[in-house]
Every structure is written in structure tokens, then in C-alpha cells.
Amino acid sequence: MRRLELLRIEHRDLDGAIAALVDSGSGDQMQVARLKKRKLRLRDEMALLEDQLVPDIIA
């Protein structure tokens, strides 16, 4: 699924952006917090899409 792959790429890119801000020492804490919040929303969206890919199995 193309959307899922794009979300994974953006999630990975946010990791790099957050790390760069923190490592530079000049990272605005509000900016870091916004990026982390965006990363969590992406993770939730990815989980939702992954759940839709797996069919429910009634046991």
C-alpha cells in the first residue's frame, strides 16, 4: 500500500529531524514537541492502515 510506505518514510524522516534538532543544541523545545506529536500521529495512522490490511479471523 503506497500510503503506508509514505507514512513510514515521513516517520523515519521525523526521527532524523528530531535527532538533528536535539544534537545541535539550538533545538527549540516547542518545535521538538510538535515534531514528536506529529510522529505519534503518523504511528497511529500507520497502525490503523496495517490493521486494515490484516483480515479479522474469527476464532
mmCIF file of the N, C-alpha and C atoms, coordinates in Angstrom:
data_MODEL
# 
_entry.id   MODEL 
# 
loop_
_atom_site.group_PDB 
_atom_site.id 
_atom_site.type_symbol 
_atom_site.label_atom_id 
_atom_site.label_alt_id 
_atom_site.label_comp_id 
_atom_site.label_asym_id 
_atom_site.label_entity_id 
_atom_site.label_seq_id 
_atom_site.pdbx_PDB_ins_code 
_atom_site.Cartn_x 
_atom_site.Cartn_y 
_atom_site.Cartn_z 
_atom_site.occupancy 
_atom_site.B_iso_or_equiv 
_atom_site.pdbx_formal_charge 
_atom_site.auth_seq_id 
_atom_site.auth_comp_id 
_atom_site.auth_asym_id 
_atom_site.auth_atom_id 
_atom_site.pdbx_PDB_model_num 
ATOM 1   N N  . MET A 1 1  ? 0.837   -1.172  0.000  1.00 0.00 ? 1  MET A N  1 
ATOM 2   C CA . MET A 1 1  ? 0.000   0.000   0.000  1.00 0.00 ? 1  MET A CA 1 
ATOM 3   C C  . MET A 1 1  ? 0.891   1.248   0.000  1.00 0.00 ? 1  MET A C  1 
ATOM 4   N N  . ARG A 1 2  ? 0.711   2.081   -0.967 1.00 0.00 ? 2  ARG A N  1 
ATOM 5   C CA . ARG A 1 2  ? 1.573   3.249   -1.170 1.00 0.00 ? 2  ARG A CA 1 
ATOM 6   C C  . ARG A 1 2  ? 1.473   4.249   -0.018 1.00 0.00 ? 2  ARG A C  1 
ATOM 7   N N  . ARG A 1 3  ? 0.280   4.480   0.484  1.00 0.00 ? 3  ARG A N  1 
ATOM 8   C CA . ARG A 1 3  ? 0.081   5.435   1.573  1.00 0.00 ? 3  ARG A CA 1 
ATOM 9   C C  . ARG A 1 3  ? 0.864   5.008   2.813  1.00 0.00 ? 3  ARG A C  1 
ATOM 10  N N  . LEU A 1 4  ? 0.843   3.742   3.113  1.00 0.00 ? 4  LEU A N  1 
ATOM 11  C CA . LEU A 1 4  ? 1.558   3.219   4.278  1.00 0.00 ? 4  LEU A CA 1 
ATOM 12  C C  . LEU A 1 4  ? 3.062   3.444   4.131  1.00 0.00 ? 4  LEU A C  1 
ATOM 13  N N  . GLU A 1 5  ? 3.586   3.200   2.954  1.00 0.00 ? 5  GLU A N  1 
ATOM 14  C CA . GLU A 1 5  ? 5.017   3.401   2.719  1.00 0.00 ? 5  GLU A CA 1 
ATOM 15  C C  . GLU A 1 5  ? 5.396   4.871   2.867  1.00 0.00 ? 5  GLU A C  1 
ATOM 16  N N  . LEU A 1 6  ? 4.562   5.777   2.370  1.00 0.00 ? 6  LEU A N  1 
ATOM 17  C CA . LEU A 1 6  ? 4.833   7.207   2.514  1.00 0.00 ? 6  LEU A CA 1 
ATOM 18  C C  . LEU A 1 6  ? 4.823   7.634   3.978  1.00 0.00 ? 6  LEU A C  1 
ATOM 19  N N  . LEU A 1 7  ? 3.901   7.074   4.741  1.00 0.00 ? 7  LEU A N  1 
ATOM 20  C CA . LEU A 1 7  ? 3.859   7.377   6.168  1.00 0.00 ? 7  LEU A CA 1 
ATOM 21  C C  . LEU A 1 7  ? 5.116   6.876   6.881  1.00 0.00 ? 7  LEU A C  1 
ATOM 22  N N  . ARG A 1 8  ? 5.568   5.692   6.510  1.00 0.00 ? 8  ARG A N  1 
ATOM 23  C CA . ARG A 1 8  ? 6.796   5.146   7.115  1.00 0.00 ? 8  ARG A CA 1 
ATOM 24  C C  . ARG A 1 8  ? 8.001   6.022   6.800  1.00 0.00 ? 8  ARG A C  1 
ATOM 25  N N  . ILE A 1 9  ? 8.076   6.517   5.574  1.00 0.00 ? 9  ILE A N  1 
ATOM 26  C CA . ILE A 1 9  ? 9.182   7.387   5.180  1.00 0.00 ? 9  ILE A CA 1 
ATOM 27  C C  . ILE A 1 9  ? 9.143   8.689   5.978  1.00 0.00 ? 9  ILE A C  1 
ATOM 28  N N  . GLU A 1 10 ? 7.958   9.277   6.078  1.00 0.00 ? 10 GLU A N  1 
ATOM 29  C CA . GLU A 1 10 ? 7.830   10.528  6.838  1.00 0.00 ? 10 GLU A CA 1 
ATOM 30  C C  . GLU A 1 10 ? 8.178   10.309  8.306  1.00 0.00 ? 10 GLU A C  1 
ATOM 31  N N  . HIS A 1 11 ? 7.743   9.175   8.872  1.00 0.00 ? 11 HIS A N  1 
ATOM 32  C CA . HIS A 1 11 ? 8.041   8.838   10.265 1.00 0.00 ? 11 HIS A CA 1 
ATOM 33  C C  . HIS A 1 11 ? 9.552   8.738   10.475 1.00 0.00 ? 11 HIS A C  1 
ATOM 34  N N  . ARG A 1 12 ? 10.230  8.073   9.554  1.00 0.00 ? 12 ARG A N  1 
ATOM 35  C CA . ARG A 1 12 ? 11.684  7.925   9.631  1.00 0.00 ? 12 ARG A CA 1 
ATOM 36  C C  . ARG A 1 12 ? 12.377  9.281   9.483  1.00 0.00 ? 12 ARG A C  1 
ATOM 37  N N  . ASP A 1 13 ? 11.875  10.122  8.579  1.00 0.00 ? 13 ASP A N  1 
ATOM 38  C CA . ASP A 1 13 ? 12.443  11.454  8.385  1.00 0.00 ? 13 ASP A CA 1 
ATOM 39  C C  . ASP A 1 13 ? 12.282  12.312  9.642  1.00 0.00 ? 13 ASP A C  1 
ATOM 40  N N  . LEU A 1 14 ? 11.164  12.165  10.319 1.00 0.00 ? 14 LEU A N  1 
ATOM 41  C CA . LEU A 1 14 ? 10.954  12.913  11.557 1.00 0.00 ? 14 LEU A CA 1 
ATOM 42  C C  . LEU A 1 14 ? 11.956  12.489  12.623 1.00 0.00 ? 14 LEU A C  1 
ATOM 43  N N  . ASP A 1 15 ? 12.304  11.203  12.663 1.00 0.00 ? 15 ASP A N  1 
ATOM 44  C CA . ASP A 1 15 ? 13.339  10.736  13.589 1.00 0.00 ? 15 ASP A CA 1 
ATOM 45  C C  . ASP A 1 15 ? 14.625  11.524  13.372 1.00 0.00 ? 15 ASP A C  1 
ATOM 46  N N  . GLY A 1 16 ? 15.016  11.640  12.121 1.00 0.00 ? 16 GLY A N  1 
ATOM 47  C CA . GLY A 1 16 ? 16.234  12.369  11.783 1.00 0.00 ? 16 GLY A CA 1 
ATOM 48  C C  . GLY A 1 16 ? 16.145  13.843  12.127 1.00 0.00 ? 16 GLY A C  1 
ATOM 49  N N  . ALA A 1 17 ? 15.011  14.448  11.858 1.00 0.00 ? 17 ALA A N  1 
ATOM 50  C CA . ALA A 1 17 ? 14.832  15.869  12.149 1.00 0.00 ? 17 ALA A CA 1 
ATOM 51  C C  . ALA A 1 17 ? 14.876  16.141  13.650 1.00 0.00 ? 17 ALA A C  1 
ATOM 52  N N  . ILE A 1 18 ? 14.224  15.275  14.411 1.00 0.00 ? 18 ILE A N  1 
ATOM 53  C CA . ILE A 1 18 ? 14.224  15.435  15.875 1.00 0.00 ? 18 ILE A CA 1 
ATOM 54  C C  . ILE A 1 18 ? 15.642  15.267  16.415 1.00 0.00 ? 18 ILE A C  1 
ATOM 55  N N  . ALA A 1 19 ? 16.333  14.245  15.952 1.00 0.00 ? 19 ALA A N  1 
ATOM 56  C CA . ALA A 1 19 ? 17.702  13.997  16.408 1.00 0.00 ? 19 ALA A CA 1 
ATOM 57  C C  . ALA A 1 19 ? 18.613  15.169  16.053 1.00 0.00 ? 19 ALA A C  1 
ATOM 58  N N  . ALA A 1 20 ? 18.458  15.720  14.860 1.00 0.00 ? 20 ALA A N  1 
ATOM 59  C CA . ALA A 1 20 ? 19.293  16.849  14.437 1.00 0.00 ? 20 ALA A CA 1 
ATOM 60  C C  . ALA A 1 20 ? 19.039  18.071  15.312 1.00 0.00 ? 20 ALA A C  1 
ATOM 61  N N  . LEU A 1 21 ? 17.772  18.332  15.628 1.00 0.00 ? 21 LEU A N  1 
ATOM 62  C CA . LEU A 1 21 ? 17.456  19.476  16.489 1.00 0.00 ? 21 LEU A CA 1 
ATOM 63  C C  . LEU A 1 21 ? 18.042  19.297  17.885 1.00 0.00 ? 21 LEU A C  1 
ATOM 64  N N  . VAL A 1 22 ? 17.895  18.097  18.423 1.00 0.00 ? 22 VAL A N  1 
ATOM 65  C CA . VAL A 1 22 ? 18.402  17.840  19.772 1.00 0.00 ? 22 VAL A CA 1 
ATOM 66  C C  . VAL A 1 22 ? 19.929  17.884  19.792 1.00 0.00 ? 22 VAL A C  1 
ATOM 67  N N  . ASP A 1 23 ? 20.578  17.292  18.797 1.00 0.00 ? 23 ASP A N  1 
ATOM 68  C CA . ASP A 1 23 ? 22.040  17.254  18.751 1.00 0.00 ? 23 ASP A CA 1 
ATOM 69  C C  . ASP A 1 23 ? 22.657  18.629  18.535 1.00 0.00 ? 23 ASP A C  1 
ATOM 70  N N  . SER A 1 24 ? 21.965  19.492  17.812 1.00 0.00 ? 24 SER A N  1 
ATOM 71  C CA . SER A 1 24 ? 22.517  20.815  17.529 1.00 0.00 ? 24 SER A CA 1 
ATOM 72  C C  . SER A 1 24 ? 22.509  21.703  18.770 1.00 0.00 ? 24 SER A C  1 
ATOM 73  N N  . GLY A 1 25 ? 21.681  21.361  19.728 1.00 0.00 ? 25 GLY A N  1 
ATOM 74  C CA . GLY A 1 25 ? 21.611  22.152  20.943 1.00 0.00 ? 25 GLY A CA 1 
ATOM 75  C C  . GLY A 1 25 ? 20.794  23.420  20.782 1.00 0.00 ? 25 GLY A C  1 
ATOM 76  N N  . SER A 1 26 ? 20.521  23.793  19.550 1.00 0.00 ? 26 SER A N  1 
ATOM 77  C CA . SER A 1 26 ? 19.736  25.008  19.315 1.00 0.00 ? 26 SER A CA 1 
ATOM 78  C C  . SER A 1 26 ? 18.274  24.671  19.067 1.00 0.00 ? 26 SER A C  1 
ATOM 79  N N  . GLY A 1 27 ? 17.927  23.413  19.298 1.00 0.00 ? 27 GLY A N  1 
ATOM 80  C CA . GLY A 1 27 ? 16.569  22.969  19.038 1.00 0.00 ? 27 GLY A CA 1 
ATOM 81  C C  . GLY A 1 27 ? 15.556  23.610  19.967 1.00 0.00 ? 27 GLY A C  1 
ATOM 82  N N  . ASP A 1 28 ? 14.598  24.254  19.391 1.00 0.00 ? 28 ASP A N  1 
ATOM 83  C CA . ASP A 1 28 ? 13.501  24.848  20.145 1.00 0.00 ? 28 ASP A CA 1 
ATOM 84  C C  . ASP A 1 28 ? 12.664  23.706  20.716 1.00 0.00 ? 28 ASP A C  1 
ATOM 85  N N  . GLN A 1 29 ? 12.452  23.708  22.023 1.00 0.00 ? 29 GLN A N  1 
ATOM 86  C CA . GLN A 1 29 ? 11.719  22.626  22.663 1.00 0.00 ? 29 GLN A CA 1 
ATOM 87  C C  . GLN A 1 29 ? 10.289  22.502  22.151 1.00 0.00 ? 29 GLN A C  1 
ATOM 88  N N  . MET A 1 30 ? 9.683   23.631  21.803 1.00 0.00 ? 30 MET A N  1 
ATOM 89  C CA . MET A 1 30 ? 8.331   23.588  21.249 1.00 0.00 ? 30 MET A CA 1 
ATOM 90  C C  . MET A 1 30 ? 8.340   22.912  19.876 1.00 0.00 ? 30 MET A C  1 
ATOM 91  N N  . GLN A 1 31 ? 9.344   23.198  19.069 1.00 0.00 ? 31 GLN A N  1 
ATOM 92  C CA . GLN A 1 31 ? 9.463   22.578  17.750 1.00 0.00 ? 31 GLN A CA 1 
ATOM 93  C C  . GLN A 1 31 ? 9.676   21.073  17.891 1.00 0.00 ? 31 GLN A C  1 
ATOM 94  N N  . VAL A 1 32 ? 10.536  20.678  18.817 1.00 0.00 ? 32 VAL A N  1 
ATOM 95  C CA . VAL A 1 32 ? 10.790  19.254  19.063 1.00 0.00 ? 32 VAL A CA 1 
ATOM 96  C C  . VAL A 1 32 ? 9.495   18.573  19.506 1.00 0.00 ? 32 VAL A C  1 
ATOM 97  N N  . ALA A 1 33 ? 8.752   19.223  20.397 1.00 0.00 ? 33 ALA A N  1 
ATOM 98  C CA . ALA A 1 33 ? 7.491   18.650  20.880 1.00 0.00 ? 33 ALA A CA 1 
ATOM 99  C C  . ALA A 1 33 ? 6.493   18.497  19.744 1.00 0.00 ? 33 ALA A C  1 
ATOM 100 N N  . ARG A 1 34 ? 6.416   19.500  18.846 1.00 0.00 ? 34 ARG A N  1 
ATOM 101 C CA . ARG A 1 34 ? 5.495   19.407  17.708 1.00 0.00 ? 34 ARG A CA 1 
ATOM 102 C C  . ARG A 1 34 ? 5.881   18.267  16.778 1.00 0.00 ? 34 ARG A C  1 
ATOM 103 N N  . LEU A 1 35 ? 7.177   18.096  16.543 1.00 0.00 ? 35 LEU A N  1 
ATOM 104 C CA . LEU A 1 35 ? 7.632   17.000  15.681 1.00 0.00 ? 35 LEU A CA 1 
ATOM 105 C C  . LEU A 1 35 ? 7.327   15.643  16.308 1.00 0.00 ? 35 LEU A C  1 
ATOM 106 N N  . LYS A 1 36 ? 7.526   15.536  17.607 1.00 0.00 ? 36 LYS A N  1 
ATOM 107 C CA . LYS A 1 36 ? 7.230   14.273  18.290 1.00 0.00 ? 36 LYS A CA 1 
ATOM 108 C C  . LYS A 1 36 ? 5.729   13.965  18.248 1.00 0.00 ? 36 LYS A C  1 
ATOM 109 N N  . LYS A 1 37 ? 4.913   14.995  18.400 1.00 0.00 ? 37 LYS A N  1 
ATOM 110 C CA . LYS A 1 37 ? 3.468   14.794  18.339 1.00 0.00 ? 37 LYS A CA 1 
ATOM 111 C C  . LYS A 1 37 ? 3.058   14.342  16.939 1.00 0.00 ? 37 LYS A C  1 
ATOM 112 N N  . ARG A 1 38 ? 3.655   14.952  15.919 1.00 0.00 ? 38 ARG A N  1 
ATOM 113 C CA . ARG A 1 38 ? 3.378   14.562  14.528 1.00 0.00 ? 38 ARG A CA 1 
ATOM 114 C C  . ARG A 1 38 ? 3.794   13.106  14.308 1.00 0.00 ? 38 ARG A C  1 
ATOM 115 N N  . LYS A 1 39 ? 4.935   12.736  14.870 1.00 0.00 ? 39 LYS A N  1 
ATOM 116 C CA . LYS A 1 39 ? 5.434   11.372  14.736 1.00 0.00 ? 39 LYS A CA 1 
ATOM 117 C C  . LYS A 1 39 ? 4.460   10.369  15.370 1.00 0.00 ? 39 LYS A C  1 
ATOM 118 N N  . LEU A 1 40 ? 3.893   10.716  16.518 1.00 0.00 ? 40 LEU A N  1 
ATOM 119 C CA . LEU A 1 40 ? 2.917   9.839   17.164 1.00 0.00 ? 40 LEU A CA 1 
ATOM 120 C C  . LEU A 1 40 ? 1.645   9.706   16.328 1.00 0.00 ? 40 LEU A C  1 
ATOM 121 N N  . ARG A 1 41 ? 1.193   10.816  15.735 1.00 0.00 ? 41 ARG A N  1 
ATOM 122 C CA . ARG A 1 41 ? 0.004   10.744  14.873 1.00 0.00 ? 41 ARG A CA 1 
ATOM 123 C C  . ARG A 1 41 ? 0.265   9.857   13.665 1.00 0.00 ? 41 ARG A C  1 
ATOM 124 N N  . LEU A 1 42 ? 1.475   9.948   13.098 1.00 0.00 ? 42 LEU A N  1 
ATOM 125 C CA . LEU A 1 42 ? 1.832   9.089   11.970 1.00 0.00 ? 42 LEU A CA 1 
ATOM 126 C C  . LEU A 1 42 ? 1.826   7.624   12.387 1.00 0.00 ? 42 LEU A C  1 
ATOM 127 N N  . ARG A 1 43 ? 2.365   7.349   13.570 1.00 0.00 ? 43 ARG A N  1 
ATOM 128 C CA . ARG A 1 43 ? 2.400   5.960   14.055 1.00 0.00 ? 43 ARG A CA 1 
ATOM 129 C C  . ARG A 1 43 ? 0.984   5.407   14.207 1.00 0.00 ? 43 ARG A C  1 
ATOM 130 N N  . ASP A 1 44 ? 0.091   6.238   14.750 1.00 0.00 ? 44 ASP A N  1 
ATOM 131 C CA . ASP A 1 44 ? -1.298  5.801   14.904 1.00 0.00 ? 44 ASP A CA 1 
ATOM 132 C C  . ASP A 1 44 ? -1.952  5.535   13.551 1.00 0.00 ? 44 ASP A C  1 
ATOM 133 N N  . GLU A 1 45 ? -1.690  6.409   12.584 1.00 0.00 ? 45 GLU A N  1 
ATOM 134 C CA . GLU A 1 45 ? -2.264  6.228   11.251 1.00 0.00 ? 45 GLU A CA 1 
ATOM 135 C C  . GLU A 1 45 ? -1.701  4.979   10.580 1.00 0.00 ? 45 GLU A C  1 
ATOM 136 N N  . MET A 1 46 ? -0.395  4.731   10.772 1.00 0.00 ? 46 MET A N  1 
ATOM 137 C CA . MET A 1 46 ? 0.214   3.531   10.208 1.00 0.00 ? 46 MET A CA 1 
ATOM 138 C C  . MET A 1 46 ? -0.398  2.275   10.822 1.00 0.00 ? 46 MET A C  1 
ATOM 139 N N  . ALA A 1 47 ? -0.617  2.292   12.128 1.00 0.00 ? 47 ALA A N  1 
ATOM 140 C CA . ALA A 1 47 ? -1.210  1.142   12.807 1.00 0.00 ? 47 ALA A CA 1 
ATOM 141 C C  . ALA A 1 47 ? -2.616  0.879   12.283 1.00 0.00 ? 47 ALA A C  1 
ATOM 142 N N  . LEU A 1 48 ? -3.376  1.935   12.061 1.00 0.00 ? 48 LEU A N  1 
ATOM 143 C CA . LEU A 1 48 ? -4.728  1.794   11.530 1.00 0.00 ? 48 LEU A CA 1 
ATOM 144 C C  . LEU A 1 48 ? -4.702  1.161   10.137 1.00 0.00 ? 48 LEU A C  1 
ATOM 145 N N  . LEU A 1 49 ? -3.811  1.639   9.277  1.00 0.00 ? 49 LEU A N  1 
ATOM 146 C CA . LEU A 1 49 ? -3.708  1.085   7.923  1.00 0.00 ? 49 LEU A CA 1 
ATOM 147 C C  . LEU A 1 49 ? -3.238  -0.369  7.950  1.00 0.00 ? 49 LEU A C  1 
ATOM 148 N N  . GLU A 1 50 ? -2.280  -0.669  8.830  1.00 0.00 ? 50 GLU A N  1 
ATOM 149 C CA . GLU A 1 50 ? -1.796  -2.050  8.939  1.00 0.00 ? 50 GLU A CA 1 
ATOM 150 C C  . GLU A 1 50 ? -2.901  -2.982  9.418  1.00 0.00 ? 50 GLU A C  1 
ATOM 151 N N  . ASP A 1 51 ? -3.724  -2.505  10.339 1.00 0.00 ? 51 ASP A N  1 
ATOM 152 C CA . ASP A 1 51 ? -4.850  -3.318  10.822 1.00 0.00 ? 51 ASP A CA 1 
ATOM 153 C C  . ASP A 1 51 ? -5.845  -3.598  9.707  1.00 0.00 ? 51 ASP A C  1 
ATOM 154 N N  . GLN A 1 52 ? -6.034  -2.644  8.811  1.00 0.00 ? 52 GLN A N  1 
ATOM 155 C CA . GLN A 1 52 ? -6.962  -2.828  7.701  1.00 0.00 ? 52 GLN A CA 1 
ATOM 156 C C  . GLN A 1 52 ? -6.439  -3.840  6.684  1.00 0.00 ? 52 GLN A C  1 
ATOM 157 N N  . LEU A 1 53 ? -5.124  -4.007  6.625  1.00 0.00 ? 53 LEU A N  1 
ATOM 158 C CA . LEU A 1 53 ? -4.525  -4.953  5.692  1.00 0.00 ? 53 LEU A CA 1 
ATOM 159 C C  . LEU A 1 53 ? -4.674  -6.400  6.156  1.00 0.00 ? 53 LEU A C  1 
ATOM 160 N N  . VAL A 1 54 ? -4.776  -6.594  7.459  1.00 0.00 ? 54 VAL A N  1 
ATOM 161 C CA . VAL A 1 54 ? -4.871  -7.934  8.021  1.00 0.00 ? 54 VAL A CA 1 
ATOM 162 C C  . VAL A 1 54 ? -6.358  -8.262  8.245  1.00 0.00 ? 54 VAL A C  1 
ATOM 163 N N  . PRO A 1 55 ? -6.856  -9.315  7.625  1.00 0.00 ? 55 PRO A N  1 
ATOM 164 C CA . PRO A 1 55 ? -8.273  -9.657  7.813  1.00 0.00 ? 55 PRO A CA 1 
ATOM 165 C C  . PRO A 1 55 ? -8.535  -10.179 9.220  1.00 0.00 ? 55 PRO A C  1 
ATOM 166 N N  . ASP A 1 56 ? -9.713  -9.877  9.715  1.00 0.00 ? 56 ASP A N  1 
ATOM 167 C CA . ASP A 1 56 ? -10.115 -10.397 11.023 1.00 0.00 ? 56 ASP A CA 1 
ATOM 168 C C  . ASP A 1 56 ? -10.387 -11.889 10.897 1.00 0.00 ? 56 ASP A C  1 
ATOM 169 N N  . ILE A 1 57 ? -9.865  -12.641 11.852 1.00 0.00 ? 57 ILE A N  1 
ATOM 170 C CA . ILE A 1 57 ? -10.092 -14.084 11.872 1.00 0.00 ? 57 ILE A CA 1 
ATOM 171 C C  . ILE A 1 57 ? -10.918 -14.401 13.096 1.00 0.00 ? 57 ILE A C  1 
ATOM 172 N N  . ILE A 1 58 ? -12.071 -14.982 12.883 1.00 0.00 ? 58 ILE A N  1 
ATOM 173 C CA . ILE A 1 58 ? -12.937 -15.334 13.998 1.00 0.00 ? 58 ILE A CA 1 
ATOM 174 C C  . ILE A 1 58 ? -12.491 -16.696 14.508 1.00 0.00 ? 58 ILE A C  1 
ATOM 175 N N  . ALA A 1 59 ? -12.113 -16.725 15.774 1.00 0.00 ? 59 ALA A N  1 
ATOM 176 C CA . ALA A 1 59 ? -11.612 -17.973 16.365 1.00 0.00 ? 59 ALA A CA 1 
ATOM 177 C C  . ALA A 1 59 ? -12.728 -18.746 17.013 1.00 0.00 ? 59 ALA A C  1 
# 
